[in-house]
Amino acid sequence: MAGKNYYDVTEWPMGNPYEDIGEVINSIIADIKGRQTDADRDKGGKPGAVIYIPSGDYRLVTQVVIDISYLKIMGSGHGFVSSSIRFNVPEDEWAGLHEVWPGGSRILVDLTAEPGAEERVGAAFYIERDGNPRISSVEFEGFCIDGMHFVDDGSGEPNPENTYVNGKTGIFAASANDSFRITGMGMVYLEHGVTMYHSDALSIHDNFIAECGSCIELRGWGQASKITDNLIGAGYKGYSIYAQKFAGLLIAANNVFPRGASSVCFDHVARSSITSNRLHSFYPGMIELRGNCSENLIASNHLLRDHEPWPPMQAHDNGLDDLHGLVYVNGNDNSILANHISEVMEGQYIKPEGARPVMIHVVSGKGNYISNNHITASAGAAEEPDAETDSCFARQVDALLTVGKLKELPVVTVLVEKEAAGNTVLDTGSEEQVVMDRKANAFRAAPVPGIHS
């Protein structure tokens, strides 16, 4: 039997969830606040509630405003399906598709954010509360937030659905928060998937957040949080994972798809970990340590950089050339250990022309420890697909599985700039592959095997 703190949006008497689920959820939150008024009743008082969204499509015209703790909003399935693939299939072929739109418990974000408006305006779920304690234990689980369409941004992109711009955000937390959970969610076609300010003990786990301008952004400052076991993929303008002024952040076991401007970007982040992830990118700058990032661990990740195989997106990149580095380091005492880094690129796609691509680039700092990274770089004869209409899925799988007809691609495995000193590079490239001041830094070359027939 459902208790009084369990709500089904389809059974709530106020509003119509199919026309405006935002109005319905706000009404439910108002009811919770009206009933749970005592801060301490029998060592309890405000248990919060569960709001359930059954499978179906629900338009959100009114922003949901959350200012109570212990609230769980849950659905019956994340319902993710690629909108980018659909919007790049000729519309006269849509009738033959099994599905056209995302499914599950799906919220259609129908908010309008004017150019230059505050980012909060386009947020489907807006979280803010002042005072103490911080708002805590708000959970989102098992439903889809769909931005539906991107719009023309004046860039000249012939298909507006490929701009990654619409002013919409899935979940936006504006005030300090504690022990939030985002689990089993699907997010698609939002300019910003999840944006969290001042988070402590945040868990973003087992979600499918892709085809968003940026997927996960931790801003302001925060600590002791984790981003684990997600499927993530941003657009060419944004971040798949971004963290600002964070400490104690764990990023592990994520599968990050290509096309994001960076897979993981740290900005003034300290004592955090990027471990056991599979990262794939079409551009340099896959892992960025910006500002003064210190005492971070980057270990046991698989990084792959190759060329965009899908014609609708080949005109786009993140603006960085191949001298920038796949891993870009600005800071002190960071450890980059036992990563497998693969680059598979044709010479004609390397910028600037004729350059040796840089794999790990230390631009400043001291005490950085780079050891036992296995770096492979290859190029082969590019094979053009037979038809312009080959699916994105087929093209990308074919590109990933191409291992034959490859030849060695000359690269710089580690570049340590003159501004950086007191760093250590061990077994991460041969004498010719590592470029650094050997008097100002410690170096041990990786042994080079003999040639075998």
N, C-alpha and C positions, 0 to 999 in steps of 0.2 A: 504494500500500500504506500503510495506516495505521500510524503509528509507535507506540511504547510510551507516548507521552505524549498519545495520542488515546483518549478513552473514549466509548463509546456506552452511555447509561444502560440501554438495553434488553438489552445483552449482558453487563453486569456481573454476576458470579456471586453477589454478596451483596445480599439484599433484593429486593423487588418494586417497581419504579418506578411501576407503576400504582396500587399500594396506598399507598406512601409514598416518593415520590421524594427527600424530604429525607434519609431514612436512606441511600439509595443514594449520593447526592452526597457526604454526609459520609464514607461509606466510601471513595469514590474519592479525596477530598482526603486522607484518612489514608494511602492508598496512595502518593499523590504525595509526601507528606512523608516517608514511610518509605523511598522510593527516592532522593529528592533531598535528601541530608543534607549534602553538602559545599558550603560557601559559595563556594569557589573551586577549581575543578578545570579545568585547562587553559584558564584565563581564562574559565571559564563556571561551571557547577555546579548552578544551580537554574533550568532553563528554564521551569518551570511546565508547564501542560497545557491541553488543550481538552476540555471535556465537552459532548457532543452530545446534544440532546433531539429525537428524531424527532417528526413530527406525531402527535398523540394527546393524550389526557387523562391527567394524572398528578396524583394526590392528594398533597398535602404535609401530613403529620401531624407531622413532626419538622422543626424549624427548621434551615436550612442555615447553618452557621457557617464563615465564610471568614477564614483567618488566614495565607494565603500570597499572594505576588505572582505576576504573570504567569499568571493563571488566566482563561480565557475560557469562559463558559457560553453556548452558542448553540443555537438551534433552527431550525426550517424555516418559520417564519411567525408574525407577531405575533397573528393570529387575532382582532383586535378586532371586536366587534359591540356595539351598544347594549343594555345590560341595562336601563337606565332605561325605554326605550321598551317593551321586552317586559313589564316588571313593571307598566306602566300600561295594558297591553292586557288586557281581560277574559280570565281563564285559559281559559274555554271556547273562545276563539279561537286558542289556542296551536297546536292541531292543524293549523291552516291555514298556519302560518308555515314558511318554507323552513328557517330555522335558529332554534333556541331559545337556545343557549348559545354563548359565544365558541368559536373553533376554533384551528386551527394547532397549534403546540407549546404546549399549554395546561397551566399549573400551577394547580390548584385549592387555594387556601390554606385548610386545614382546621385552623388553629390557633385556640385559644380564649384570649382575653385578658379577664380579669376586670375589672370597673370599678375604676379607680384603679391598675391594674397599670402597671409601667414600659412605656414605648412599645416597647422592644426585644422584649418578650415576644411581641407579635403580628407580628413581622417575619418574612416568608418567608425572606429572605436577610439575615443579620446579619454585618457585617464589622467586625472589631476586631483590632488587633495593637499591642502596646506596643513600645517600643525603636526603634532606628534601623537602617536607614532606615525611613521611613514605608512602609506597605504600598502597593504601586504596581501599576499596569497590570492591574487587574482589569476585565474586560469582560463586559457582558451584551448579547446580540444576538439578535434574531429569535425571541422567544417571548412568550407571553402569561402574565401573572400576574393571576389572577382571584380577587377576594375573595368572589365568589358571591352574598352577601346582605348587606344592611344590616339593622339590628335596631332595635327600639323603644327610643327614648331618653327616653321620658317627656315629650316635647314636645307631645304631642297630635296629631302628624301621623297622619292616618288610615291611611296606607300606610307601614308600617315600612321598605319598600324605598326610600323617599324621604328618609330621615334622614341619610344619608352617614356613619353611625356604625357601626363594628363592631370597632374596636381593631386592625385589620389594616394592615400596611405591606408594600409590595412589596420595596423595597431600602432597608436602613438601614445606613449607615456611621457607626460611633460614634467612631472614632479618626482621627487625621490621615492623609490619603491623598493620593496623587499620581498624576496621569495616568490616572484612571479613565475608562472609556468605556461609555456606555449608548446603544445605537444600535438602531433598528429594532424596539423593544419595543412591546408592547401592554399596557396596565394598565387595569383596570376594576374598579369596586366595591371599592376599598380606601379605608380612612379616610385613609391617607397613601400616595401612590404611591411617590415617591423622597424619602428624607430623608438628607441628607449633612452630616456635621459636619467642619469643618476641611479643606476640599478645596482642592487646588492643581492647576491645569491639568486640570480636569474638563471632559469633553465630554458633553453630553446633546443628542443630535442625531437628527433624523428618527424620532421616536417618536410613538406615538398613546397619550396618557395622558389619559383623560377619565372622567367620571362617578366621580371619586374625591373624597373630602372635601377634600383638598388634593393637588395634583399634584406639584409640585417644590418642595422646601424646602431651602435651603442655610443651615445654622445654624452658630452658634458664631462662626466667622470663616473667611476664605478669600481666594483671589486668583486672578487670571489664568485664568478659566474661561469657558465659553461654553454658552449654551442656544440652539440654532439649529435652525430648519427643523422644528419640532415641531407637531403638532396636539394642543392642550391644552384641557381644560375642567374646572374644579373645581365643587364644589357651593356652595350659598349660604352655608355656614359657613366655608369655607376659601379658600385661595389657589390660583390657577393657577400663579403663580411667586412665590416668596418668597425674599429674600436678606437675611442678617443680617451686619453688620460685614464686608462684602466690599469688595475693591478690584479693579479691572481685570476686571469681569464684562461680558461681551458677551451681550446678548439681542437676537437679530436673526432676521428672516424667519420668525417663528412666527405661526401662525394660532390665536388664543386665542378659544375659544367663550364664550358668555355663561353666566351663573349663578354663577360664582365670586364670592366676596365682594370680591375685587380681581383684576384681570388680572395686574398686576405690582406687588409691594409691596417697597420697599427700606426697610430699617431700619438706620440708621447705615452707609450704603453710600457709598463715595467713588470718584470717577474711573472710573465705569462707564458703559455705553451701553445705551440702549433705542432701537433703530433699525430701521426698515423692517419693523415688525410690523403685522399686522392684528388689532386688538383689538375685541371685541364684548362688551357687558355690558348686563344688565338693571338695573343699580344704579349709583349714584354711587360714587366711589372707585376708578375703573378703574386709574389709576396713582397709587400712594401713595409719597411720599418722607417717611418718618417719622424721628424722632430728628433727628440732625444729618447730613443727607445733603448732600454737597458735591462740586462740580465734576463732576456727572454730565451726560451728554448725552441728551436725549430729542428725537429728530429723525426726520422722514419716516415717521411712523407714521400709520395710518388708525385712528381711534377712532370707534366707533358705540355710542351708548347708545339703547336703545328699551325698550318695555314687554314683559314676558313674555307671549307669545301662547298658551302651552299651559296649559289649565285645571288639570292636576294640580299645577303648580308656582306658580300665581299667588298663592297664600297666603303665599309666602315672599319675604323680601328680606334684605339684609345689615344692616339697622338704621340706615342712613345716610339723611339727607334730602338734598334737591336743593341746599341751601346749602353742602354739604360740598365740592362740586366734583368734576368728572370726573378732573381732574389736581390732586392735593393736594401742596403743596410746603412742607416744613419743612427749611430748610438754606440754605447759602450757595453762590453762584457756580455755580449750575446753569444749563444752557442748554436752552431749550425752543423748538425751531426747526422751521419748515416742516412742521408736522403738519396733517393734515386731521381735523377733529373734527366729527362729525355727531351731533345729538340729534333724535330723532323721538319726541315724547311728546304724548299727550293731556292737556289741562289737568286732568282729574279724577284723573290719576295722579301729579301733582306734589305733593311735600310740602316744606314746609307749603303749604296751599292758597293759591293766588294768588301764590306766590313766583316770582321770576325765577331759574331754575336757573343755577348757577355752573359755568362750564366749567373755568377754570384758577384755582386758589385758592392764593395765597401767604400762608401763615399766619405765618411768621417767616423771618428771614434777610436777607442783603444780597447784592448783586452778582449776583442772578439775572437772566438775560437771556432775555426772551421776545419772539420776533420772527417775523413773517411766517407765523403760523398761520392757516389758513383754517377758520373756524368757521361751520357752517350749523346752524340750529335751526328745526324746523318741526313743525306739528301739523295733523292732518286729521281728518275725520269717521271715527270708529272704525266698522269694519264687522264685525259679529259673524259667525263662521262658522256654517254651516248645522247642523252636528251636533257634539255633544260628543265624538264619537269620531274626529274628524279627526286624522290622524297628526301627531305632533310635527314631523316632517320637513316635511310640507306646510304646516303653520302657520307655521313659522319662515321657510321660503323665501318664502311669500306676504307675510309682514311685511317681509322684507328688500327685496322688489321693489316695495313700495308707494311710488310717487313722485308719483302723481296726487292731486288733491283736497287738496293740502297748503297750509297757510297759515303765515305766519311766526310763530315762537314767540319772544317777547321773552326774552332771556337776558342774563346778565352774562358777557361773554367772559373778562375777567380781574378778579379781586378781590384786591387787595393790602391786607392788614390793617395797622392803625396800628403794630403791633409790628414790621413789616418796613419797612426803609428802604434807600435806595441801590440800588434795583432798576431795571431798564430794561424798558419795554414798548413795542414798536414794531409798528405795522401788524397788530395782533391784536384789532381792535375799534374801533368808532367812539367819539366823545366820550361818548355816552350809555351805551355798553356796557361801558366800563372804569371800575371804581370803585377809586380809589387817591388817596393824598395826592400831588398833582402837585408839591408843593414838596419833598417828601422823596424822590421817585423821578423818574426820567426817563420821559417819555411822548411818543409820536407816534401820533396817531390814524390809523387806516386810512381812506383816502378812501372816501366814500360815493357810489356811482354815481347818476346821475339816474334818474327813473322812465321806463320805456319801455313803450309799449303793444304 
